[in-house]
Amino acid sequence: MTYDVIVIGAGLSGMTCAIALAQAGKRVAVLAPGHGTLPMHSGCFDLLGYDSDGNVVEHPLEAIGHLDPKHPYSKIVAAHGMERIEQLAGQACSMINDLVFEPQDYAGSIASSIQPRTITNQYRLTPMGALKPTWLRPIHLTAFKTPCLEGKQFVVAHYKPYIDFPVEFLAEGLRKAGAEVETKELMLNITSVGKAALRAPVLASQEQGEALLKQLDGFEGQCPVLVPHIFGDKELTEMNERLDRRLSVVPTLPPTCAGNELSTKLRAWFSSLGGTLFEGDRAMSATIKNDRIMSIKSSKHVAHDLLQADHYVIASGSFGVKGLEARFDRVAEPIFDLDIDALDDPQQWTTSDVLSLQPYTNFGVRTDERFRTSKHGRTIENLYAVGSILSNTSSIKLACRQGVSMLTALQVANGILEQD
């Protein structure tokens, strides 16, 4: 089976790359063994939240130029200048807006791309009550222009017996930011209280909106009501139309509604463009000749039915989704055995301080300025890496995970299109 491009992985980076290529008319196949880390997605898209010293970044595009030269953003800047980062950020923003039902469903976008460097981070509210800088957010998701909430009032409506919304931490976090907080306990409209039924995506499918509206009926006060994100986008829109106040949702602990909806929309969009999605199919090995991938053997496509393409993109993620493996003596990429940037001594992969950022979180696949991979020091001409499998992303420290995923994916897609 032959394609123009085969993408390995169906997370945010893999689907972004595949959609961009399919939009340009390429025949694209995606090997989708799972959903990657999308089920953990908060709904917000981080571009760059902190600098290398841990300081909050107000204008992410300005700060990108000061990152470590090994960071994926810096590779793009070194090869193409800051203008390419701005272009890719605008392209990513347009793609995100196209994913939602209404063009204005995402706030903080590059819609004002006349002066893209003026993009300013917002502060999203996490389920644990922390305020963290972010780039784009759904318009119904709770975020603020400043981390100081002095003088503001909120009602946090929580559900019993739903446990993936730690209301005590959330309320305390808001109070530490200076806000006055009242909590209101509600009851879920469910027939089963089993653990499987108390997951955000499952509750969203049961449409909890009517039960919420009835319990808020007659509730006095006009301060914002914060509710857990256990509603679909359509249901949230309908509820806000019927209330004289706007509900503001807060992400739950994973799996999240936002992640579930994003994964569904990405796959549907890709399929509508004529892309081929191999659900539950995992790349196993490859035939390499003259520093090029010739074919791939997958769990569902064996020796007599190999997958072939002109270009290949690996977007299989990091340790959590088995894109990388920590073996006894080394860190490995299990499909192609690609070159890895990692510390040689396994004793140095972690530190004894469990609350500190662990060294292994910065390990990943080594790439050149075009994000081409290598094996035994030799560049594989038609195999690219994108997203969290890349080394030196510092995605936790810098709060840049979604930005790295989308911008590297779009950079690789654009590079393939420019070659052809």
N, C-alpha and C positions, 0 to 999 in steps of 0.2 A: 504494500500500500504506500503510495507516494504522495507527498505534500510539498508545498513550498517551505513551510516552517512547522516544526514539531515543538511544542512547549511542554515541558515536564513540570507539572504542578499546577493546581487550580486555586491557589490563594490569590491575594490581591495583586501581587506582582505578575504572576503567571497569566491571570485573566486580563489584566491591563495590557500586557504585551500582545496577547492573542487578539483582543478586540481591536487594538490599533492597527495590527497587520491585516485583520479581516476587513476592516473598514476601507483599507487601501486596495482590496481586491485579491489579497493573497489567499491561497488555499492553506488553511491552518488546522492542525489537530492539537488537542490538549489531552495529555494523560492526567487523569484526575483520580488519584487513589483516595482522596478525601477532600476536606474543605480547608486544609491548612490551619492557620490561626484565626480565620474569619469568625468562627463561633465566639471568639473572645473580644471581638471588635466593639468598641464603645459607641461607635457612630460618628466620632470625630476623626479628623485627619490632621495629624501633626506634621509639620514641615521642619521646624527646628525650634525647640522650646527652651533649650539651655545652651550656653556656650561651653567651651572646654573646661572652664573653671567652675562650672556649676551655677553661673549667674543666669537669671531669667532673661531671655531674648525678647525684646519688644518688636523689633523689625527683623524677621528671619532672613529675608533676602540680603540684607546688609551684613548679617553675621556669618552667612555661609562662606563669604570670601576669606574668613579668618580661621577656618577649620584646619585640622591636621591634613597635610598633603596626601595622606593615604586614605582619607575618607572618600567614599564614592562620589559625594558632591564635588569634592576638590578635583577628582579625576575629570569630571565633566568640565569644570571651570578651566583646568589646565589645558585641555584639548580644544575647547570651543569658546571660552570666556563666559562671563556672568550673563551675557545676553541669552545663552542657551539655557541656563538655569531658569531665567525668567520665562522663556518660551515654553519650557517643559512644565513649569508650574501653571502657566495659563492653560496648557493643553490638559493637564490633570484636572484642573478646576472645571473646565468645560465638560470633561468626561463625567465627573461627579455630578454636575448639574443635570446631565442627560440621564443619569440613573434614577432620578426621583420623578414623581408624578408632576410636580409643579416646578418651573424654572427657578423660583425663588426659595425653594425649600432648604437650601444651604446658605448659611450666613457667613460673612467674613470672606467672601470669595474674591477672586481677581477680576470681578466684573469691571472694576475701575482699573483696567490694565494699561491705561494711558500712562500712569506712573506706578508701575508694578512694585517698585522698591518701597513704596509707602505702605505695603501690606503690614498690618499690625496684628499680633497675636491676641487672642481672647483667653479667658480663663475658664476651662471646663470644670464641672463639679463631678468628682469621682464618687462611686458608691460608698467609699470610706470617708467621705467628707473633705478630701483634699482638693485644693484649687490648683490646676496645672495648666500651663500655657498650651494653646492649640491653635491651629490655622483655620480649618473649616469645620462647621458643625451643622447638623440639621436644625432648622429654625425652631423646632419645638424642644430641642435639648437644652438643658440649663447651662448657661455660660454667662460670664460677666466681663465688662471692659477692664475692671481692676480687681485685684485680690482683696481689696479693702471693702467690706460690706457694712461699715459703720452706719447705723441708723436705719438699715433695711430690716423688713419683717417678712417672715416666711412661715407657712404651714406645711409641715411634712406629713403627707397622708400615707400611712403604711398599712399593709395587709396582714392579717392573722389567718392562717399560720405560715405565710410565705417567709422563708428564711434567707433568701438570697438578696436581701435589701437591709443591710445593717443600720437601722434607723438611728440607733444611739450614736454610732460613729459619725453618721451623716450630720445629725443635729449638733454634735459637739464641734465638728469641723466648721460649720457655719457660725457657731457662737464664737469660736476662736478668731474668725475673720471679722467679728464685730456685729453680727446680725442678732436679732431677736427671733427665737424659733419656738413654735408651738407644734406639738405632734398630735395627730388625730388617727386613731385606730379604726380601720375599716375591715369589712369581711369580704372574702373572695366568693364569687359566684361559681363554685365548683361542686361536682358530685363526688369527686374522689380526692383524698388528701394524701395519696401515695406520693413517694418522692419523685417519681417520673412525671406526675401531673403538676408538680410545683416547680417547673422550669419555665423561664420567661417566654420562650417561643411557643411552648404548649399552651400557656395561659393566654397568649395573644390570639391563638387560633380559636379559643373559646369565647372571644369577644366579651371582655369584662366591662366595657364602657357603660352599659345601661346600669349595672350594679353600682358603679362609681358615681354616676350622676344622681341616682336616687339617694345615696348616702351623703352627697354634698348638697342636696337640695335644702335650701333654707339656711345653709351655713353662713354665718355672718362674717363680715370683714371682706376687704378687697385686696389683701396682700397676696402675693403669688402662692399658688398651691403646687408643691413639688410631689410628684407621684413616681413610683418605679416604672421603668420602661417595660411594661408587659402588654402594650397595645400596638397594633399595627398602625402604619402611617395613615391609612384611610380612616380608621376608627378615631385616631387622635384629632384629625381634621374635623370630623363630624361632631365630636364632643366639644371642641373649642367653639364651633359655630353655635352650639346650643347653650353655652355658658356665657355669663356676663363678665367672665374673667378668663385668662388664658392659662390652661394647665401647662406646666413645664415638667418635662420628664427627666429623670436621673437614671443613668445606666445601672443595671443590676450586676451582680456578680455573674460570670459566664456560666453557661452559654447565654448569649444576649439576643434580644430581638433584632437589634441593629445588625449584628453579625449575620444572623440567619437571613434577614431580608437582603443584605448586601450580596451575600453569596448567591441567593436565588436570582437576583436581578442581573448580576454579572453573567451567570450561565445562560439565562434566557436571552440576554442581549447578544452574546457570542453566537448562540444557536440561530438567532434571527438573521445574523449576517452570513449564514451559510457555513459556519465553523463546525468542525467535528469534535465532539466531546466524548472521550472514552472513559465513562464512569467506572470507578473501581479498578482501573488499570494502572499498574505500577511499572515503571521502567526498571529493567533488571540488569542489562548489560548492553554493550555496544561493540560494533566492529569499527576499528580505527585503522585507516590506511593513509599513508603520506600526510600525516598530521590533520586528517579530516575524518569526521564521523561519517561512515558510509551507511549504517543502518542501526536500528535499535531493536533489541528483543525485550518485550514486555511480558507481564504476567498473563496477558490474554492474546499476545501475538508472538508465537514461538518461531522456531527456525524456518518453517515453511511459509510463514506469513509475517515477515519482518516489516518494520516501519521505516520508511526512507524519506529523506527531505534534503533540500539544499542547505537549510540552516536549522540549528537546534538551539533551544533556550532552556537552561535549567533554572527552575524557580521552585525548588523542592523544599525550601525553608531551612531552618537551623535545627538544633538538637531536639526541640520539643516535638517536631513532626518527622524526625528521622531523616532530615535532609543532610545532617551531619551525625556522625557516630563517635562517641568517646570509647575507643578501644583500650586494651590493657596498656599499650605502649605508645599510642599515637591517636590523634584525631583524624578521622577519615571521612571522605565523601563516598558513600557506598555504591553508587551506580557506575561511575567512570574512574574512580580512584584518582580524582584530580588533585593537583597541588594545593596544599592548605597553608594558610598563615596561622601558626599556633606555636605556643611554647613547647620546646622539646621535652622538658622535664614534667611528667605528669603530676609531680608533687607541687608544681607551681600553677596548676590549672585553677585551683581554688585557694581561698584564704580561710583562716579559722574564724574570722568575723563574719557570721552568717548574714549580718545586716549590711555589709559592704558590697559594692559591685564586684562580682567575681570575674577573674581574668578570662575565663573561658567564654564569657558572653561576647567577647570581641574577636573570637576565632571565626574563620570562614574560608571560603574558596578564594584563591589568589587570582587576580585578573589584571590585564593590561589596561591601557587608557580607553580601549574600545569595549571593555568588559568581556574580552575573550579569555577563556580559561587556558590552563596548561596542564600537562602531565609529564612528569620526570623532566621538568624544565623546558619542554617544547610546547609552543603555543598550538592549541587546537584551533584551526582557522575558522571553523564554522560552528563552534559551540560557545555560547555566551551564558553568563550567569547574571541574575538580577535578584533584587530583594534581599531578604534577611539571610540568605546563604552566603552573601558577600562578607569578606573580612573587613575589620576596622570600621564598622558602621556606628558603633557606640550608641545603638538605638535607644537603649534604656537611659543612659546618662544624658544624652542630648535631646531626648523626646523627638525623634525624627523617623520612627519606624514606617509610617504610612507614606511619608514623603520619599524616603529612600526606595520603598517598594515601587511606587508609581513613577518617579522620575527616572530611575535606572531602567525600568521596563520600557518606558517611552523612548528613552535615549537609544536603547538597543533596537527597538522596533524602527525608529527613524533611521538608524544606521543601516539596517538591513534594506530598507526601502531605498536609501540613497545608493547603495551598492548595485541594486537591481535596476 
